[in-house]
C-alpha cells in the first residue's frame, strides 16, 4: 500500500457509505469529495509512474492487491491467514477473499478521508462483478492505452541494477557507458522477454472488454504512448473531467451506438443492458508446444517444420544412445554411469540426447541419483528442519516461483509451482551464502521438466551450481557471471573481431545483448528443444559450452548484426535471432565445428585475470556507494544542526522550592 493506514472504521456504516445499491452506475463526483479511482493498463503501460503522480497530486491512498495480500500475510490478520493457505499451496487466492481485503482497506479512516486508487484491479470480468456486488464503484476508470509493439520495446529493453534497484533502458534511459561495474552487473529480468510479455498481453486483451462493460459511464481513455508528463496531464484532466466516455468496441453517434453487428440501439438502453447482462470471463485459446509451453501459432509452425526435419536424425541418435546405455548398465545392477572426459560420450551429447532417454542420462551426468543414494532422506529433512522459517531468499522465491512459466501445462499449475518452490527453498538452506538468485527458478523448471522428480532436480541443481558453474555465479555480487561475460568479450576479440568492433562502434556493451543467456542458462532465450540440446552438452562438458553457444549465435547471425545501424536495431536482431533459433542441429554444428578451439587453459587464464578486474570494480562501486551514503548522512546531520540552531531558547522549567512564580 503506497500510503495511508490508521484506524479501522465503523464496519457496517462504512459498507453503507460504499454501497449505492446493485445495478446503479457510478457518476462523476463533485470534487470536494474524496476521489475514488481505478487505473488500468497492460503490463509496462506506465501504471506505476502514473500512480505515484496521482497519489502525490490528489493525496489518495494507493491500493495494490498484491501489497494487501503480502501485508495481511505478514501481519497474520484473519484474512491473511486464509490467504497464506492458498499462497503456500501454490493456488490463486479466491476473488471473494481479495475483495474482502479491499473492503477492509477501504474501511480505514485514512482511506475514507482521502479517497482511494485501485491499481490494476480488477483484472477479470469476474473480479469486476465482485467489486460491483460489493458496492465498490469508482468515480473514474482510467485506461492507459499503449500499442503492443511499444510495450514490447519498453519491456525487452529494461535492465535492472540488482545492487541499487535502479532500472535502466537500453534506448530510453541507457546506463552510463563509462561505468563498467554497473554495466557488468545489469540484469535482464527473465520475464522481460517478448514471449513472456505477449503471453501476458494475450490474457490482458482477452479480459479487457468484459471489464470495461462495468465502467462505461466513468471510463477515461488516455494515450499512454507519449512522454510521461503529457500522460500525467491527460490523466489529471481525465480525473477532473465530468464528461463521459463510451466503452469500446462501441462508438457514440448522436445518441445512438453502433455495435459490432452493425445494429443501432439507444445509448441509455445499451448502457443498462451492458450493466445488467452477466459478463462471463473469456480467455483467448492457448496452443501448446511439444513440451507443454503455451506458444503463439507462428512459433508452433516453425517448431513443427524443424521437428519433422530432426525426426530422422533423432531416431539414429536413439539407436546409438540405447547401445551405449546397455554397455554402461552391465555389472551395475541397472544403474548407469557416465565416464568423464570420454570422447564417445562427448560426441553423443553434442549430437543430442533423445527426450525419452534424457531423464536417465541427465541424472547420471549430474550424479543426482548417486547423490540421493549417498544422502538418503537429506532433501526431505532439510525441508522439514526449516519448515515455517523465512529468509530473504525464501521471500524472493515466493515472488518468483508462481511466475516462472505460468502458462506451462504442469510448471504453471499448483503441483508444478510447489515442486519449484521446494527445490529452491531446500537449495537456499543448503547454500545460505548463495541463497537464491533470480533466474535459478527457470533452471529448476527445466530440470523438473526433464527429470520429473523434485529430489533428482534438487541434486542436479547442486551439481550445476557447485560443480559446473564458476564460483559466485549466483552469489549476491554475481562476480562469477560478470567474469564469464568478460571472458566472452575477450573470446569475441579473437573469434569474431569484426562483430565486436561493430558493437563498440554502436556503443553497445556485449553484456546488454546477452546478459540473461548465461544467468538463465539459455532457458528463456532459446526455443525449448535448442535449450535442451545446449544442456545435453553443458551438463557433460561444463560452462565452456555456454561460451560456444553464445559465439555460435553471434557467428550464425553475424551478417545481419553487422547491418545494424544503431544499438536499438542490434538489440532487436539479437532478440529475434534467439527466439527463432529452432534449427538446433545447425547451431550445435556452428558451436562445435565452426568456432574453432579455445583450450580450457586459456579460459582459466582469462578467468583469473578478469576476475581480479571484476572484484576491483565491485569494490570501487561499493566504496562509491558508501561514500554517497556518508555524504548524504553528513548533509542531513548538518541540516538538523541548522534547524536546531534556529529554535529559540526557552526558560528552564520551574523547579519546586526555587521561589520563582510560574
N, C-alpha and C positions, 0 to 999 in steps of 0.2 A: 504494500500500500504506500503510495507516494507521500501522502500527508494525512493528517487527521489522527483520530484516536479518541481518547477521552472516555466519558461515562456512557453507560447504556441508557437508552430512552425508556419510555413507559410501556413498551411492548405493544399491547393491543391498540393503544392510542396512536402510536406511530404507524402501525399497519393501516389504520383507518386513514391517516394522512396520505399514505402512499396510494391507496386504492380509490378508484373513481367508479368502479362498477364495470363488470365484464362487458366487453363489446364497444365501449367508448374509445375514441381515438384521441391521441394527445393533441393539444392545441398550443400555439405559441404563447408563452407566459408574458405577463407584464414583468419588466426587467428589474423591479425592486424585489422580486422573489429569488430565492436561491436557484441556480441553474441546474438542470438535470440533463445530462448529455451522454450520448453513446458515440464513440468513434470507431469506425470500422475501415478495413482495407486489407489488401493482400499482404503476404509476407514481404518485408522490405519496402513497403509503400510509404514509410516515414511516420507511422503512428507514434513511435517513441518520442521523436523530436516534437511533434505537434502536441502530444500530451503534456510534455514539460512546459511548453509555451502556454497552453490553455490553463494549466494549474497556476502558473505564475501570473497570468493576466487576470483570471477570474476568481482565483482563490478556492476553486472547487477541490474536493477530495478525489484523488486518483485511485481507482479501484481496479486492480488486476486480479482475476480469479485465481491465477497461479500463485500470486503473492498471498491471497487469502488462504488458500489450501495449505501452503507451506507454513504460514504463520499459525494457523489453527492446529496443525500437527505439532509444531514446535512447542506451543503453549499448552498442548494437551487439553483443549476445550472439548466439550462433549461432541461437537460436530467434527473436531479434529481427530478425535479417537476413532470415530466412524470412518472418516476419510482415510486414515492411516491403514486401516484393514484392507481397503481396496488397493491403495497405492503399493503396499508391501506385497500384495498378491499379484502385482503387475496388471491390475484391472483399471479401466477407466472409472473415475468417480461418477456416480449417477447424477443426472441433471438435477433431480429434486434436492440432493444434498448440496450441490453447488448453489442452487437458488436459495436454499436456507442460509448458506454462508453470506450470500449477497444481502439478503433481507436483514440478517443480524448486523451486518456492517452498516446498512442504511439506517438502522435504529440509533446508531451512535449520535450523541449530541452534536459533535462537530460536523457530521455529515448533514444532519437536518438543518444546521445553521448555515453551512457554507455551500451546500449543493454537492453534486457528485458527477464523476466522469467515468463511465464504464469503458474499459479499454479492451477492444477486440472481442467483446462478448455481447450478444450471443453469436456462436459460430455455426449453428444449425437452426433450421426452422423449428425443430422440436424444442430447442432452448428458448427461442423467441416466443413460442407458445407458452412455455413455462413462466417466462417473465410476465407475459400478458395475464396469465391465470393468477399470478401473484400480485397483480396490480402495479407492477413496476414499469412505468412508461416515461420515456424521455421527452423533453421539450424540443430537442433537435437530435437527429441521427445523421452524423457527419460521415460521408463516404468518400475516402480518398481514392481517386481513380488514377491508376498508372498502367500503361501498356505492359503486357507480359514481357516483351523484349527488353524494355527499360529495367524491369525488375530483375531480369536475368543478369543484365550488365552490372546492376548495383551489387548483386549477391556474389557473383563469381569473382569480382574484383576486390572483395573485402579481405583485409589481412589484420589479424589480431596480434597485439603485443602481449604475450601471456604474463609478462612481468608487471606492466603498468595497467593493463586492461584497456589500453587505448586502441581504437580501431582506425585503420588507415584504408585507403582505397587506391589501387594502382593507377587509376585515371583521375578521379575527382579529388582525392586527398592523399597524394603519394607520400611515402615516408622520406625523410631526408636522405639523399643519395650518398652522403659522406659519412653516415653513421653506420659503420659496418656491423657493430654489435647488434644494433637494432634490426638491421636487415637480416642478419643470421637467425635471430630468434622469432621473427614474424611467422605466424602460423595461419595457414588457410584452413579454417574450420572444416571438418569432414562433411558437415551438412550444408556447406556453402558451395554446392555444385549445381550445375544446371539440371541434372537429372533429378536430384532431390527436390529442388525448387519446383520443377514442373509437376512433380507428383503432388506437392502441397497445393500448387495453384489449381490443379485439376479438382481437388476436393473443395477448395475455396469457391471456384466458379459454380460447381455443382450445387452448392448450398445457398449462393448469394440471392438469387431471385426469390426463393422461398422466404428468406429473412426479410428482404425489402418489402414484401407484401404486408408485413405487420406495421411498417413505419412510413407509409406513403405520404401522409399529411405532414410529417416532420422531417422528411428526407432532404438532406442538403448535399448535393454533389459538388466535390471540389477537385479540380485538376491538380493532382499531386506530382505531376511530371515537370516541375519548374523549381526555381530557386526556393529554398525553404522560407525565406522572408515573404515571397509572393504568396506561397501557400498559406502561411500564417495569416496574412491579411485577408485572404478569401475565407479562411476558417473563422476568423473574427466576424466578418460580415455575415457568414452563414449562421453563426450563433445568435447574432443580434438581429438578423433579418426576420420580419414577420411574414414574408412571402412563403408560399408553399411550393414544393416540387412534386412532380408526378413520378410514380415509380416506373422503372424500366420493366418490361420492354414496351410500355405504352407511351404515347406522346399526346400532349394536350393539343386539341384543335378546336378552339372556340366552343367550349362547353361540352365537347364530346371527346372520347378517346377511341383510338383505333387499336384493336387487339391483334395478336399475331395472325388470326384467321382472316383479317380484313373487315370484320364486322364492327359496327359502331354501337356505342351504348352511352347512356347518360353518365357524366362523371360521378355524380353523387351515388347513383345506383351501383356503379362499378366499385367505388371505394367501399361501400357497405358489403358488397359481395366478396371483395378481396379480404376484408377483415373478418367476416363471419365464416367463410368457407374454410374447412380444415386443410392445413397445408402439410403434406407428408414430406419428410426429408427424402431427398433423392441423391443418389451417388452416381457419378459417371462410371460406366462399365470399365473394369480393370482387366487387363490381359497379363498373363504371367509367362516368364521365360522358362527354360528347361530346369532352372534351379529354384524356381518359386518366387522370383522377384517380379514385382509389378513393373511393367515396361510399356513404353509407347509403341504404337504399331510399327513405326519406322525402324525402331530398334529390333523388334521381333522379326521383321522381314530380313534385315541384314544378318541377324543371328541364324535364321533358318538357311539363308543362302550359303553361309560359310560352314554350317553344321553338315550340310549334305556333302560338301567338298572334303570335310575332315573325316567322314564316316569310314571310308575305306582304309585310311591310314591308322585310325583308331583301332580297327579290327586287327591289323598287323601288329600294332603295339601290344594289344591284349594278349595275343599268342606268345609274344616274346616275354612279357611280364609273367604270364602264367608259368612258362617253362622255368624262368628264373626263380620264382617263388617256390616251386616244387623242390628245386635243388636246395634252397635255403631252409626249408622245413625239415629236411632229413636229419634225424637224430636230435631234434629239438622239441619233441612232443608237440609238434604243430605250431610252435611259436616261430615267427620269422625274425631273423637277424639280418641287418643290412651292414655289410662290411664298409668301413670308412676308406676314403681315398681310393675307390675302386673304379677303374676306367669303364668297365661294363655298366656299373650302376650309374655313373655319371652320364654316360651316353643314353641310357634308358630314361633317366629323369629329364634330360634335356629334350627328349622327343615326346615326353608326356606320359602320365600315368592314367590309364582308363579309370573313369569315375567309379566303377564298381570295385576296383582294387585300391583306390586311394585311401579309404579308412585304414586298411591293414598296413599299407606301405607308410603312410604318414605317421601312424602310431609307432611303427618300428624305427623310422628315421629320427623321430623326436625322442625316442626311448620312453614314450608315455606309458606303454604297457609295462615295460620293465620297471619304471618308477612306481607305478601302482603296486606292483608285487613287492617291491623293496620297502614301501612305505604304507603298509596296509592300514586303512582307516584314517590316514592323515587328512585327506580332503574333508571328510565328514567332521573330524574332530576340530579342525581349525575353524570351521563354520560354527560348530556347537560352542566352542570356547568363547567366541566373540559375538554370540547371538545377542541382539539388542544393543550392542555397543556402536557408537557413532564416531566417525573421524571426518576430517576434511575430505579424505578420499572417498569414503562411503557416501557422503553428501553429493559429491560430484558424480559418482557412479549412478546414484539415484536419478540425477538430472539427465544423464546420457543414455542409460540402458533402454529407456522407452522410445528413444528416437534414433536408435541405431539403424535399423532397416524396418521402419514402421509398416511398410506395405508388403513385407515378405509374408508368405503363407504360414510360416512357422515362427521365424525370428521376431515377427511383429505381433505375435499372439501371446497370451498370458504365459504359457509354459516356456516358450522361447525366451521371452523377456526375463523370466525367473532364472533360467539357466545362465543367461548372460550375466545377470546380477550376481549370482552365486560364485561363478568363476572369477569375476573381477574382485569381488569382496574378499574371497579367500586369498587371492594373489596379493591384494593390498595389505593384508595382515601378515602374510609370509614375508613380504618385502616392504617394510614400512618406510625405508629410505626412498623407495620409488613410489609406493602407494598406488596412485592411479594417474595416468596422463591421458588426456582426451585423444582419441584415435585407437587406444587399446581395445575399446569396445568393438570396433569393426574387425580387429584382428581376432578377437574371441568369437565373433559371429561367424567368420569363415571357418574357424576350427570346429565349431559346433555343426555347421552346415555339412562338413565332410566327415568328421569323426562320429557325430551323432551320439555323443556321450559326454556329459559335462566333466566327469573326472578325468577322462582322457584329454579333453580340451584344456583343463587346468594344468596338467603336467606338460602338455605340448607347449603351452604358453610360457611355463617356467624355462623350458629349453630354449625357446626363441629369444626371450629377454635376457636370460642369464648366460647363454652359450653362443647363440648365433649373432646377436647384435652387439655393436660396440658398447662398452661400458658407459653408463649415464645416457643412453639413448633416450630413455623415457623418464629421466630424473627431473626434478623441478627446474633445473637450469637448462636441461636438454643439451648439455655440452656435447654429448655423443652424436646426436643427429646434426648439430651445427657443424661438427667436424666432418661428417660424411658429406655434407653439401659442399664444403670447401674442397674436399678430395675430388668430388665430381667435377667441380670447376677446374681443378688442376688437370684432370684427365681430359677435359674438353680442349685444353690448350694444345694437347698433342694429337688427340683423336679427331677433333672437329674444330681446328683453329679458325677457319673462315667463319663458321657459325658463331663461335664465341666472340670474335671481333665484331660481328654484326650486332650481337646483343649489347656489347659495350657501346657501339655507336648509337644504339637506341636508348642508352642509359637504362638498360633493363637488367637488374641483377638476376642471375640464374635462379636463385632461391625463390624468387617470386613466380617463376614459371612452374616449378615442380616441388614446392615445399611440402605438399601433402602426399606426394608419391612415396617418400621414404617413411614418414610417420605412420601412415596407414598401410604400409607395405603394399601399395597399389590397389587396395581393396575398393576404394571409392573413385579411382581414376580410370580403370580399365573395365571392359566387359568381363563378366564372371569367368568364362572359360579361359580368357587370357590371364586373369588373376591367378587361377588355379594352376595353369601351366608355369607361370612365374614362380609360384610357391613350390611346385614339384622340384624345380632346380634349387631354389633358395634353401629349402629345408635340408637338402643334402650338402650343398656346397657352401652355404653361408652367405653373408652380406655382400660378398663380391658380386653376386648375381644382381643385386639392386643397381649397382653401377652399370652392369652390362645392359640391363633392360632400359635404363634411362638413356644411355648413349645410343641404343638401338632405336628408340623412339625419335630422338633428335636426328639421327642419321637417315632414318627411313623417310622423314619429313623435311629434310634439310632444304630442298629446293623451294618448298612452299614457305618455310620460315625465312629464307633469305630474301624473299619478295616482300616481306612485311615492311610497311613504310613507317610505322611508329610502334611504340610499346603496346598500345591497346590492340592493334591488329595482330601482333605476335602472340599476345596472351590468348586472343580468340582462336588463333590457329592451334596453339598448344592444347587448348581445351578440347577442340574438335578432334584433334589427331589422337587423343587418348580414348575418348568415349566411342570413337568409331574403329578402334583397333581390334576388329573381330578376327582377323587372319593371324591367329596365334602362332601357327607354324612359320609364317613369314617373319614375324617379329623375333621369334626364337632363333631362326636362321641368321638374321642380321646380328642378333646379340652374341651368338657364339661362333659365327664364321666370318662376318664382315668387319667386326670391330677390331679384330686383331688381339694380340695378347697384351696383358699388363700383369706381370708376375706379382704374386702376393707379397713378396719382399718390398716391391715398390709401394704397394698400398700401405704396408706397415710404416715405411719411412715417411710417406706423406701424412699419415695419421699422426705420427709422433710430432712432426714439425708443426702441422696445422692445429693440433690440439693445444699446443702452447699458445698459439695466436688466439684461439677461441677463449682460453682461460684468461689470457691477458685482457681481452676485450670485455669479458664478463666482469672482471674485477674493476676495470675502468668504469663500466656502466654502473656498477653498484656504488663505487665511490662518488660518481656524479649524482646518483640519486640521494646518497647520504648527505652530500654537500647541499643539495637542493632542500632536503628536509631540514637540515640545520639552519640554513639561511631563512627558511620560512618560519621556523620556530623563533629565531632571533628577532625577526621583524615583528612577529606577534607579541613577543615579550616587550619590545620597545614601545609598541602601540599601547600595550596595557600600562606601561610605566607612565607614558604621557597622559593617558586617561586618568590615572590615579593622581598625578600631579595637579590636574585641573580641578580635582574635587576639593571644595573649600574645607578648611579645618573646622571642627565643631568643638564646643566646650566639653570638657570631660564630664561624665555623668556625676550627679550628686552622690556623695558618699555620706552615709548616716553619721551624724555627730560632727560634721565639719563646720556647722554653724552657718552654712550658706543656704539661703532660701531659694527654692526652685519654683 
